[in-house]
Amino acid sequence: MASTAHFSEEEMAELQEAFSKVDISGNGFIHANDLTDVLKAANLPLPGYKARELIQNLTTTGDGRISFDEFISIFQNLKSDDVAKSFRKQINKKEGICAIGGTSEQSSAGTQHSYSEEEKYAFVNWINKALEKDPDCKHVVPMNPETDDLFQAVGDGIVLCKMINFSVPDTIDERTINKKKLTPFTIQENLNLALNSASAIGCHVVNIGAEDLKEGKPYLVLGLLWQVIKIGLFADIEISTLIALLREGESLEDLMKLSPEELLLRWANYHLENAGCNKINNFSSDIKDSRAYYHLLNQVAPKGDEEGIPAITIDMSGLREKDDVQRAECMLQQAERLGCRQFVTATDVVRGNPKLNLAFIANLFNKYPALHKPENQDIDWSSIEGETREERTFRNWMNSLGVNPRVNHLYSDLSDALVIFQLYEKIKVPVDWNRVNKPPYPKLGGNMKKLENCNYAVELGKNQAKFSLVGIAGQDLNEGNRTLTLALIWQLMRRYTLNILEDIGGGEKVNDEIIVSWVNETLTAAGKDSTISSFKDSKISTSMPVLDLIDAIQPGSIKYDLLKTEDLNDEEKLNNAKYAISMARKIGARVYALPEDLVEVKPKMVMTVFACLMGKGMKKV
């Protein structure tokens, strides 16, 4: 094991993130040839000769692989090297980068961690606008973007819970947020609720704990907030509004396979093309002169041809400004007239900050898509299946585990099985990565490489994981067969959930009967009247067995006066379910199911709720 004595928790998290960017398999190793890429991702680019020198001197596992510990050893050696010293000087000189010392005793030896002042400024302004009328946030909002108000404001968990609901409404039941007379215990509950709810909407929170948020660690706070904000900005992209973006020979299914970033780029280029302008390839270097933004604003601004919406004329005279920053400022003044100035300053535009410019564009799209259904285009909307609740739950679960690449479209993003292999390793099924074809795939025969991966994924499921995969072939995964792909994903999620219980129980195997038995014994021991016969029990539709179990695990946590317990109609059942799911997360259970799953008694999702609560309950024993 490599010594980590000179690294703070923050720096270790940063190094792990850099390593993971190249370790797409997620198996904890990279190939020696990829060392240069990892060092670049860790903000330590080296000349080729230096990297080759390091590889030659490194003792690897014998097959050309480098473990994370070995990578840490390399980085640690470089910290005292002249190359590392000079690089640290360079990044500390960059405008907009704030360097802070680590918070551990070891970090006082000189470890530094940087974060973006621009991102802090942008996120503070976005939160101020989102929560300006929320009475529960008046103790911290508005925050001063010029100070470190943000890092203190997230400490009680209220702002984070509110921002999660702002991005994905109704994720957290407001009744479960502790808002008054806060104590260390109730603050901990709020932070548990925020983190587990963030995970449920697809945020990767593995390296973030409640203490990190309570202490306001800048790097982790900004990282979590960006995930929450980004999910919210992309949540409302409706495929039906994007029909105008279809290219010749494409179907709506093809459009659905694009990532949100790719969709926004296509949307911007659609309007730029209509304006007779050059297309852009990114939201960084290609937008630095603000010219593309000017023409995009002019294209999407209301023309007054819709009833009740007045025209807004964009003043294009700022294009004549010779100074890039001044031109960007003039452009943003026009964006402000549309109510879309958020996220970027003129300097952010000129520097080409990709993260903030992406947010700027997403916000503009959400307010002014300016897309109209093309004439003479007959689309059979009934043939286009939107994402189901089950699919969204699975996708969010995968993303919360930090799979790489991120899953945007459940089927097309699994067509090469790379994500599935990462999930196998999460459930302790070893993957022979020498058998896995990795991108970039060749133009000719590329799909055959993906199919080989899918065949291997099915083989692993049958032979190693012992899954029931009757009638499922690699081709089904490769072609995105919905029913058969979901059958595999469900078994992966189920095994993941059961593995957590086995880890807590010292390796003892767990099945549905054991979980049901534990639930009933725990309810009886706490003097509760509720019981369940199985995960299909109709009584679960009221959520009372779940609520009683939560109260049995953490006595006094459920406020029964907020609930209807008998003769419930559908609305009252959903009301109870929303409270139950949020309360489960509040006491520390990482639940991915949705309230509707309880009301409709979906056995698969119900099982995960009770299993997660069992895991929480067993930890208290």
C-alpha positions as CSV (number, residue, x, y, z in Angstrom):
1,M,0.0,0.0,0.0
2,A,1.4,3.4,-1.0
3,S,1.9,5.9,1.8
4,T,-0.8,8.6,1.8
5,A,0.6,10.5,4.7
6,H,1.2,13.7,2.7
7,F,-2.2,13.8,1.1
8,S,-5.4,15.3,2.5
9,E,-8.8,13.7,2.0
10,E,-9.6,16.3,-0.7
11,E,-6.4,15.6,-2.7
12,M,-6.9,11.9,-2.5
13,A,-10.4,12.4,-3.9
14,E,-9.0,14.5,-6.7
15,L,-6.4,11.9,-7.5
16,Q,-9.0,9.1,-7.4
17,E,-11.1,11.1,-9.8
18,A,-8.2,11.6,-12.2
19,F,-7.4,7.9,-12.0
20,S,-11.0,7.0,-12.7
21,K,-11.2,9.1,-15.8
22,V,-8.7,6.8,-17.5
23,D,-9.6,3.6,-15.6
24,I,-12.9,3.3,-17.6
25,S,-13.3,-0.3,-16.5
26,G,-13.4,0.7,-12.9
27,N,-11.3,-2.3,-11.9
28,G,-8.6,-0.3,-10.1
29,F,-5.9,-0.6,-12.7
30,I,-4.7,1.3,-15.8
31,H,-2.2,0.2,-18.4
32,A,1.3,1.6,-18.2
33,N,0.8,3.3,-21.5
34,D,-2.1,5.4,-20.0
35,L,0.1,6.9,-17.3
36,T,0.6,10.1,-19.2
37,D,-3.1,10.6,-19.5
38,V,-3.7,10.1,-15.8
39,L,-1.1,12.5,-14.9
40,K,-2.6,15.1,-17.2
41,A,-6.0,14.5,-15.6
42,A,-4.3,15.0,-12.2
43,N,-3.1,18.4,-13.4
44,L,0.5,17.2,-13.7
45,P,1.4,17.0,-17.4
46,L,4.8,15.6,-18.1
47,P,7.1,15.4,-21.2
48,G,7.0,12.1,-22.9
49,Y,10.5,11.2,-22.0
50,K,9.8,11.8,-18.3
51,A,6.7,9.5,-18.4
52,R,8.6,6.8,-20.2
53,E,11.3,7.0,-17.5
54,L,8.8,6.6,-14.8
55,I,7.2,3.6,-16.4
56,Q,10.5,1.9,-16.8
57,N,11.4,2.4,-13.1
58,L,8.0,1.3,-11.8
59,T,7.3,-2.2,-10.5
60,T,3.9,-3.1,-12.0
61,T,1.8,-6.2,-11.4
62,G,3.6,-8.0,-14.1
63,D,1.1,-7.6,-16.9
64,G,1.7,-3.9,-17.8
65,R,-0.9,-2.7,-15.3
66,I,-0.6,0.1,-12.7
67,S,-2.7,0.1,-9.6
68,F,-4.0,3.2,-7.9
69,D,-1.5,2.7,-5.0
70,E,1.4,2.6,-7.5
71,F,0.0,5.8,-9.2
72,I,-0.1,7.5,-5.8
73,S,3.5,6.5,-5.3
74,I,4.5,8.1,-8.6
75,F,2.5,11.3,-7.8
76,Q,4.0,11.5,-4.3
77,N,7.5,11.3,-5.8
78,L,6.7,14.0,-8.3
79,K,5.4,16.4,-5.6
80,S,9.0,16.9,-4.4
81,D,10.3,17.0,-8.0
82,D,11.1,20.3,-9.8
83,V,8.5,19.6,-12.4
84,A,5.8,19.4,-9.8
85,K,7.0,22.5,-8.0
86,S,7.0,24.5,-11.1
87,F,3.6,23.3,-12.1
88,R,2.1,24.2,-8.7
89,K,3.4,27.7,-9.1
90,Q,1.7,27.9,-12.5
91,I,-1.7,26.8,-11.4
92,N,-1.6,29.1,-8.3
93,K,-0.9,32.1,-10.7
94,K,-4.0,31.4,-12.8
95,E,-6.8,33.9,-12.3
96,G,-9.9,32.5,-10.8
97,I,-8.2,29.6,-9.0
98,C,-8.3,29.7,-5.2
99,A,-5.7,27.4,-3.4
100,I,-6.6,26.3,0.1
101,G,-4.7,24.2,2.6
102,G,-5.9,20.8,3.6
103,T,-7.8,20.4,6.8
104,S,-6.0,17.4,8.2
105,E,-2.9,17.5,10.4
106,Q,-0.9,15.8,7.6
107,S,-2.0,18.4,5.1
108,S,-0.4,21.2,7.1
109,A,2.9,20.0,5.5
110,G,2.0,21.9,2.4
111,T,-0.8,20.1,0.6
112,Q,-3.1,22.4,-1.3
113,H,-6.4,21.9,-3.0
114,S,-7.8,24.3,-5.6
115,Y,-11.3,25.3,-6.6
116,S,-12.8,27.6,-9.1
117,E,-13.9,31.1,-7.9
118,E,-15.9,31.5,-11.1
119,E,-17.9,28.4,-10.3
120,K,-18.6,29.5,-6.7
121,Y,-19.7,32.9,-8.0
122,A,-22.0,31.3,-10.6
123,F,-23.5,28.8,-8.3
124,V,-24.2,31.3,-5.5
125,N,-26.1,33.6,-7.9
126,W,-28.1,30.6,-9.2
127,I,-29.0,29.5,-5.7
128,N,-29.9,33.1,-4.7
129,K,-32.3,33.3,-7.6
130,A,-33.8,29.9,-7.1
131,L,-34.4,30.3,-3.3
132,E,-35.0,34.0,-3.0
133,K,-38.6,33.6,-2.0
134,D,-38.2,30.5,0.1
135,P,-39.0,31.4,3.8
136,D,-36.9,28.5,5.0
137,C,-33.7,29.9,3.5
138,K,-33.9,33.5,4.7
139,H,-31.2,32.7,7.3
140,V,-28.6,32.3,4.5
141,V,-30.1,33.7,1.3
142,P,-29.1,35.9,-0.4
143,M,-25.4,34.9,-0.1
144,N,-22.5,37.1,-1.1
145,P,-20.8,35.5,-4.1
146,E,-17.6,37.4,-3.3
147,T,-17.2,35.7,0.1
148,D,-17.3,32.1,1.3
149,D,-20.9,32.3,2.4
150,L,-21.8,29.3,0.3
151,F,-19.6,26.9,2.2
152,Q,-21.1,27.9,5.5
153,A,-24.7,28.0,4.1
154,V,-24.7,24.3,3.1
155,G,-23.7,23.2,6.5
156,D,-27.2,22.6,7.9
157,G,-28.5,20.7,4.9
158,I,-31.5,22.9,4.2
159,V,-30.1,24.7,1.1
160,L,-29.0,21.4,-0.4
161,C,-32.4,19.8,0.1
162,K,-34.1,22.8,-1.4
163,M,-31.8,22.8,-4.4
164,I,-32.4,19.1,-5.0
165,N,-36.1,19.8,-5.1
166,F,-35.5,22.8,-7.4
167,S,-33.7,20.6,-9.9
168,V,-36.0,17.5,-9.6
169,P,-39.3,18.6,-7.9
170,D,-40.8,16.4,-5.2
171,T,-37.6,14.4,-4.7
172,I,-37.7,15.3,-1.0
173,D,-40.9,15.6,1.0
174,E,-40.7,19.0,2.6
175,R,-42.2,17.6,5.9
176,T,-39.0,15.6,6.4
177,I,-36.6,18.6,6.4
178,N,-35.6,19.8,9.8
179,K,-35.9,23.6,9.7
180,K,-36.2,25.0,13.2
181,K,-34.1,24.7,16.4
182,L,-31.4,22.7,14.7
183,T,-29.1,20.5,16.7
184,P,-26.1,18.5,15.6
185,F,-28.4,15.4,15.3
186,T,-31.1,17.1,13.3
187,I,-28.4,18.7,11.0
188,Q,-26.9,15.3,10.5
189,E,-30.4,14.0,9.5
190,N,-30.8,16.9,6.9
191,L,-27.4,16.1,5.4
192,N,-28.2,12.4,5.2
193,L,-31.4,13.3,3.5
194,A,-29.7,15.6,1.1
195,L,-26.9,13.1,0.2
196,N,-29.2,10.1,-0.2
197,S,-31.7,12.1,-2.2
198,A,-28.8,13.4,-4.4
199,S,-27.8,9.8,-5.0
200,A,-31.4,8.9,-5.9
201,I,-31.5,11.5,-8.7
202,G,-28.2,10.2,-10.2
203,C,-25.4,12.2,-8.4
204,H,-22.2,10.4,-7.6
205,V,-21.7,11.0,-3.9
206,V,-19.4,8.1,-2.9
207,N,-16.6,10.3,-1.8
208,I,-18.7,12.9,0.0
209,G,-19.8,12.6,3.6
210,A,-22.1,14.6,5.9
211,E,-19.0,15.9,7.8
212,D,-17.5,17.2,4.5
213,L,-20.6,19.3,3.9
214,K,-20.9,20.3,7.6
215,E,-17.3,21.6,7.4
216,G,-18.0,23.2,4.0
217,K,-15.1,21.7,2.1
218,P,-15.1,23.8,-1.1
219,Y,-14.1,21.2,-3.6
220,L,-16.7,18.7,-2.5
221,V,-19.5,21.3,-2.0
222,L,-19.0,22.7,-5.5
223,G,-18.7,19.2,-7.0
224,L,-22.0,18.1,-5.5
225,L,-23.8,21.4,-6.4
226,W,-22.7,21.2,-10.0
227,Q,-24.1,17.7,-10.3
228,V,-27.4,18.8,-8.8
229,I,-27.6,22.0,-10.9
230,K,-26.7,20.1,-14.1
231,I,-29.3,17.4,-13.6
232,G,-31.9,20.1,-13.1
233,L,-30.9,22.0,-16.2
234,F,-31.1,18.9,-18.3
235,A,-34.2,17.4,-16.7
236,D,-36.7,19.3,-18.9
237,I,-35.2,18.5,-22.3
238,E,-38.3,17.1,-24.0
239,I,-37.7,15.0,-27.1
240,S,-41.0,16.1,-28.6
241,T,-39.7,19.7,-28.7
242,L,-36.5,18.6,-30.6
243,I,-38.2,17.1,-33.6
244,A,-36.9,20.1,-35.7
245,L,-33.4,18.9,-35.0
246,L,-33.8,15.6,-36.8
247,R,-31.3,15.2,-39.7
248,E,-32.1,13.3,-42.9
249,G,-32.4,9.6,-42.3
250,E,-32.6,9.9,-38.5
251,S,-35.4,8.7,-36.3
252,L,-36.4,10.2,-32.9
253,E,-34.8,7.1,-31.4
254,D,-31.5,8.3,-32.8
255,L,-32.1,11.7,-31.2
256,M,-32.9,10.1,-27.8
257,K,-29.5,8.4,-27.8
258,L,-27.6,11.8,-27.8
259,S,-26.2,13.1,-24.5
260,P,-27.7,16.3,-23.2
261,E,-24.5,18.1,-24.2
262,E,-24.7,16.7,-27.7
263,L,-28.4,17.8,-27.9
264,L,-27.6,21.3,-26.8
265,L,-24.8,21.6,-29.3
266,R,-27.1,20.4,-32.1
267,W,-29.7,22.9,-31.0
268,A,-27.3,25.8,-31.0
269,N,-26.0,24.8,-34.4
270,Y,-29.5,24.5,-35.8
271,H,-30.1,28.2,-34.9
272,L,-26.7,29.3,-36.1
273,E,-27.2,27.6,-39.4
274,N,-30.6,29.4,-39.8
275,A,-28.8,32.6,-39.1
276,G,-26.3,31.9,-41.8
277,C,-23.4,31.6,-39.3
278,N,-20.6,29.0,-38.9
279,K,-21.4,26.1,-36.7
280,I,-19.5,25.5,-33.4
281,N,-18.0,22.3,-32.1
282,N,-17.9,23.1,-28.4
283,F,-19.0,25.5,-25.7
284,S,-15.4,26.5,-24.8
285,S,-12.9,27.7,-27.5
286,D,-15.6,28.2,-30.2
287,I,-17.6,30.7,-28.2
288,K,-14.8,32.8,-26.8
289,D,-15.4,35.7,-29.2
290,S,-19.2,35.8,-28.2
291,R,-20.2,36.0,-31.9
292,A,-22.0,32.7,-31.9
293,Y,-23.8,33.7,-28.7
294,Y,-24.9,37.0,-30.3
295,H,-26.5,35.2,-33.3
296,L,-28.0,32.5,-31.1
297,L,-29.7,35.1,-28.9
298,N,-31.0,36.9,-32.0
299,Q,-32.5,33.7,-33.3
300,V,-34.3,32.5,-30.2
301,A,-35.5,35.9,-28.9
302,P,-39.3,36.2,-29.0
303,K,-40.5,37.8,-32.3
304,G,-43.9,38.7,-31.0
305,D,-45.7,36.2,-33.3
306,E,-47.1,34.2,-30.4
307,E,-50.1,35.4,-28.5
308,G,-49.3,37.2,-25.3
309,I,-45.5,37.1,-25.7
310,P,-44.1,40.5,-26.6
311,A,-41.2,40.8,-29.1
312,I,-37.6,41.3,-27.7
313,T,-35.2,42.9,-30.2
314,I,-31.6,41.9,-29.7
315,D,-29.2,44.8,-30.1
316,M,-26.4,43.4,-32.3
317,S,-24.2,46.6,-32.2
318,G,-22.0,45.1,-29.6
319,L,-20.5,42.8,-32.3
320,R,-18.4,45.8,-33.4
321,E,-16.6,45.9,-30.1
322,K,-12.9,45.1,-30.7
323,D,-12.2,44.0,-27.1
324,D,-13.3,40.4,-26.4
325,V,-14.3,41.0,-22.8
326,Q,-16.2,44.2,-23.7
327,R,-18.0,42.3,-26.6
328,A,-18.9,39.5,-24.2
329,E,-20.3,42.0,-21.7
330,C,-22.5,43.6,-24.4
331,M,-23.7,40.1,-25.4
332,L,-24.6,39.3,-21.8
333,Q,-26.5,42.5,-21.4
334,Q,-28.7,41.3,-24.3
335,A,-29.0,37.8,-22.6
336,E,-30.2,39.7,-19.5
337,R,-33.0,41.2,-21.4
338,L,-34.2,37.6,-22.0
339,G,-33.7,36.7,-18.3
340,C,-30.8,34.4,-19.2
341,R,-27.6,36.0,-18.0
342,Q,-27.0,33.3,-15.3
343,F,-23.9,31.3,-14.8
344,V,-21.3,33.2,-16.9
345,T,-19.5,36.5,-16.6
346,A,-17.8,38.2,-19.6
347,T,-14.5,36.8,-18.4
348,D,-16.0,33.2,-18.2
349,V,-17.1,33.5,-21.9
350,V,-13.7,34.8,-23.0
351,R,-11.8,32.1,-21.1
352,G,-14.2,29.5,-22.5
353,N,-15.1,27.9,-19.2
354,P,-16.8,24.8,-20.5
355,K,-18.8,23.9,-17.4
356,L,-20.3,27.4,-16.9
357,N,-20.9,28.0,-20.6
358,L,-22.7,24.7,-20.9
359,A,-25.0,25.8,-18.0
360,F,-25.6,29.2,-19.7
361,I,-26.7,27.5,-22.9
362,A,-28.9,24.9,-21.1
363,N,-30.7,27.7,-19.2
364,L,-31.2,29.6,-22.5
365,F,-32.6,26.5,-24.2
366,N,-35.0,25.8,-21.3
367,K,-36.5,29.3,-21.6
368,Y,-36.3,29.9,-25.3
369,P,-36.1,26.6,-27.3
370,A,-37.6,28.5,-30.4
371,L,-38.3,25.2,-32.1
372,H,-41.3,24.5,-34.3
373,K,-42.6,21.3,-35.7
374,P,-41.5,21.1,-39.3
375,E,-44.3,20.9,-41.9
376,N,-44.9,17.7,-43.9
377,Q,-43.3,15.6,-41.2
378,D,-45.5,12.8,-39.9
379,I,-44.2,11.3,-36.7
380,D,-46.0,8.4,-35.0
381,W,-45.6,9.6,-31.4
382,S,-47.2,6.4,-30.1
383,S,-44.3,4.4,-31.4
384,I,-41.8,6.5,-29.3
385,E,-41.5,5.1,-25.8
386,G,-40.4,7.7,-23.2
387,E,-38.3,6.7,-20.2
388,T,-40.3,4.7,-17.7
389,R,-40.0,5.2,-13.9
390,E,-38.2,1.8,-13.7
391,E,-35.7,2.8,-16.4
392,R,-35.0,6.2,-14.7
393,T,-34.4,4.5,-11.4
394,F,-31.9,2.0,-12.8
395,R,-30.1,4.8,-14.7
396,N,-29.9,7.0,-11.6
397,W,-28.6,4.0,-9.6
398,M,-25.8,3.3,-12.2
399,N,-24.8,7.0,-12.3
400,S,-24.7,7.3,-8.5
401,L,-22.1,4.5,-8.5
402,G,-19.9,6.6,-10.7
403,V,-19.9,4.5,-13.8
404,N,-17.9,5.9,-16.7
405,P,-19.2,7.0,-19.2
406,R,-22.3,8.4,-17.5
407,V,-25.5,6.7,-18.6
408,N,-27.9,9.2,-20.4
409,H,-29.9,6.7,-22.5
410,L,-30.2,3.3,-20.8
411,Y,-30.0,1.1,-23.9
412,S,-27.7,2.8,-26.3
413,D,-25.2,3.6,-23.5
414,L,-25.1,-0.1,-22.5
415,S,-24.6,-1.4,-26.1
416,D,-20.9,-2.1,-25.7
417,A,-21.4,-3.5,-22.1
418,L,-18.6,-1.4,-20.6
419,V,-21.0,0.0,-18.0
420,I,-22.3,-3.6,-17.3
421,F,-18.7,-4.8,-16.6
422,Q,-18.2,-2.0,-14.1
423,L,-21.5,-3.0,-12.4
424,Y,-20.3,-6.6,-12.3
425,E,-17.2,-5.5,-10.4
426,K,-19.5,-3.5,-8.0
427,I,-21.1,-6.8,-7.1
428,K,-17.8,-8.6,-6.7
429,V,-17.9,-10.6,-10.0
430,P,-14.4,-10.5,-11.5
431,V,-14.0,-9.3,-15.1
432,D,-11.1,-10.3,-17.3
433,W,-10.4,-6.9,-18.9
434,N,-8.1,-8.5,-21.4
435,R,-11.2,-10.0,-23.0
436,V,-12.9,-6.6,-23.2
437,N,-12.8,-4.4,-26.3
438,K,-12.4,-0.7,-25.4
439,P,-13.2,2.5,-27.3
440,P,-12.5,4.1,-29.7
441,Y,-14.0,1.3,-31.8
442,P,-13.0,1.1,-35.5
443,K,-15.5,2.4,-38.1
444,L,-15.4,-1.0,-39.8
445,G,-16.2,-3.8,-37.5
446,G,-16.8,-1.6,-34.5
447,N,-20.2,-3.0,-33.7
448,M,-18.7,-6.5,-33.8
449,K,-16.3,-5.5,-31.1
450,K,-19.3,-4.2,-29.0
451,L,-21.2,-7.4,-29.7
452,E,-18.2,-9.5,-28.4
453,N,-18.3,-7.5,-25.2
454,C,-22.1,-8.1,-24.8
455,N,-21.6,-11.8,-25.4
456,Y,-19.0,-11.8,-22.6
457,A,-21.3,-9.9,-20.3
458,V,-24.0,-12.5,-20.7
459,E,-21.4,-15.3,-20.2
460,L,-20.3,-13.6,-16.9
461,G,-23.9,-13.3,-15.8
462,K,-24.7,-17.0,-16.4
463,N,-21.4,-18.6,-15.3
464,Q,-20.0,-16.2,-12.6
465,A,-22.9,-14.3,-11.2
466,K,-25.3,-17.3,-11.6
467,F,-28.1,-15.0,-12.9
468,S,-31.2,-16.3,-14.5
469,L,-30.6,-15.2,-18.1
470,V,-32.7,-17.7,-20.0
471,G,-33.3,-16.5,-23.6
472,I,-30.9,-13.5,-23.2
473,A,-28.0,-13.2,-25.7
474,G,-25.3,-10.6,-26.2
475,Q,-27.2,-9.4,-29.3
476,D,-30.1,-8.4,-27.1
477,L,-27.9,-6.1,-25.1
478,N,-26.2,-4.8,-28.2
479,E,-29.5,-4.0,-29.9
480,G,-31.1,-2.5,-26.8
481,N,-33.9,-5.0,-26.3
482,R,-35.8,-3.2,-23.5
483,T,-37.3,-6.3,-21.7
484,L,-34.2,-8.5,-21.8
485,T,-31.8,-5.7,-20.9
486,L,-33.9,-4.7,-17.9
487,A,-33.9,-8.3,-16.8
488,L,-30.1,-8.3,-16.5
489,I,-30.0,-4.8,-14.9
490,W,-32.6,-5.7,-12.3
491,Q,-30.5,-8.8,-11.2
492,L,-27.4,-6.6,-11.0
493,M,-29.2,-4.1,-8.7
494,R,-30.8,-6.8,-6.6
495,R,-27.4,-8.5,-6.1
496,Y,-25.8,-5.1,-5.2
497,T,-28.5,-4.5,-2.6
498,L,-28.2,-8.0,-1.1
499,N,-24.3,-7.8,-1.1
500,I,-24.6,-4.7,1.2
501,L,-26.7,-6.8,3.6
502,E,-24.3,-9.7,3.4
503,D,-21.3,-7.4,4.2
504,I,-23.2,-6.1,7.3
505,G,-24.1,-9.7,8.3
506,G,-20.6,-11.1,8.1
507,G,-21.1,-12.8,4.8
508,E,-24.4,-14.6,5.5
509,K,-26.5,-15.1,2.4
510,V,-29.7,-13.1,2.3
511,N,-32.9,-13.8,0.3
512,D,-36.4,-12.4,0.1
513,E,-37.8,-14.6,2.9
514,I,-35.0,-13.6,5.3
515,I,-35.7,-9.9,4.6
516,V,-39.5,-10.3,5.1
517,S,-38.9,-12.3,8.3
518,W,-36.5,-9.6,9.7
519,V,-39.1,-6.8,8.8
520,N,-41.9,-8.6,10.7
521,E,-39.7,-9.4,13.7
522,T,-38.5,-5.8,14.0
523,L,-42.0,-4.5,13.7
524,T,-43.3,-6.9,16.4
525,A,-40.4,-6.1,18.8
526,A,-41.2,-2.4,18.5
527,G,-44.9,-3.0,19.3
528,K,-46.1,-2.1,15.8
529,D,-49.3,-3.7,14.3
530,S,-48.0,-3.7,10.8
531,T,-46.8,-6.9,9.1
532,I,-46.1,-8.0,5.5
533,S,-46.5,-11.4,3.9
534,S,-44.3,-10.6,0.9
535,F,-43.2,-7.8,-1.3
536,K,-46.5,-8.1,-3.1
537,D,-48.6,-7.5,0.1
538,S,-51.4,-5.0,-0.8
539,K,-51.0,-3.3,2.7
540,I,-47.7,-1.9,1.4
541,S,-49.7,0.5,-0.8
542,T,-50.5,2.6,2.3
543,S,-46.8,2.8,3.1
544,M,-47.7,2.1,6.8
545,P,-45.4,-1.0,7.0
546,V,-42.5,1.1,5.7
547,L,-43.3,4.0,8.0
548,D,-43.7,1.7,11.1
549,L,-40.4,0.0,10.3
550,I,-38.6,3.4,10.0
551,D,-40.0,4.3,13.4
552,A,-38.9,0.9,14.8
553,I,-35.4,1.5,13.6
554,Q,-35.3,5.1,14.8
555,P,-38.0,5.5,17.5
556,G,-39.9,8.7,17.4
557,S,-38.8,9.7,14.0
558,I,-42.2,9.4,12.2
559,K,-44.7,12.1,12.9
560,Y,-47.9,10.1,12.6
561,D,-50.1,13.2,12.9
562,L,-49.0,14.2,9.4
563,L,-50.4,11.0,8.0
564,K,-53.7,9.4,7.1
565,T,-53.6,5.8,8.3
566,E,-57.0,4.3,7.4
567,D,-59.4,4.3,4.5
568,L,-56.8,6.0,2.2
569,N,-57.6,7.3,-1.3
570,D,-55.0,7.3,-4.0
571,E,-53.8,10.9,-3.2
572,E,-53.4,10.0,0.5
573,K,-51.5,6.9,-0.3
574,L,-49.1,8.9,-2.5
575,N,-48.8,11.5,0.3
576,N,-47.8,8.7,2.7
577,A,-45.4,7.2,0.2
578,K,-43.6,10.5,-0.4
579,Y,-43.1,10.9,3.3
580,A,-41.9,7.3,3.7
581,I,-39.3,7.4,1.0
582,S,-37.8,10.7,2.2
583,M,-37.8,9.5,5.8
584,A,-36.0,6.3,4.8
585,R,-33.3,8.5,3.2
586,K,-33.3,10.8,6.2
587,I,-32.4,8.0,8.7
588,G,-29.5,7.0,6.4
589,A,-31.0,4.4,4.0
590,R,-29.9,4.9,0.4
591,V,-33.2,4.2,-1.3
592,Y,-33.6,4.5,-5.1
593,A,-37.3,3.6,-5.4
594,L,-40.0,6.2,-6.0
595,P,-43.2,6.9,-4.0
596,E,-45.3,5.5,-6.8
597,D,-43.5,2.1,-6.5
598,L,-44.9,1.8,-3.0
599,V,-48.4,2.9,-3.9
600,E,-48.5,0.5,-6.9
601,V,-46.7,-2.2,-4.8
602,K,-44.0,-2.9,-7.4
603,P,-42.4,-6.0,-5.8
604,K,-38.9,-5.4,-7.2
605,M,-38.6,-1.8,-6.0
606,V,-40.4,-2.6,-2.7
607,M,-37.8,-5.3,-2.1
608,T,-35.0,-2.7,-2.4
609,V,-36.7,-0.4,0.1
610,F,-37.1,-3.0,2.8
611,A,-33.5,-4.4,2.1
612,C,-32.0,-0.9,2.5
613,L,-33.9,-0.3,5.7
614,M,-32.8,-3.8,7.0
615,G,-29.2,-2.7,6.2
616,K,-29.7,0.5,8.2
617,G,-31.4,-1.4,11.1
618,M,-28.7,-4.1,11.3
619,K,-26.0,-1.4,11.6
620,K,-27.7,-0.2,14.8
621,V,-27.7,-3.7,16.4
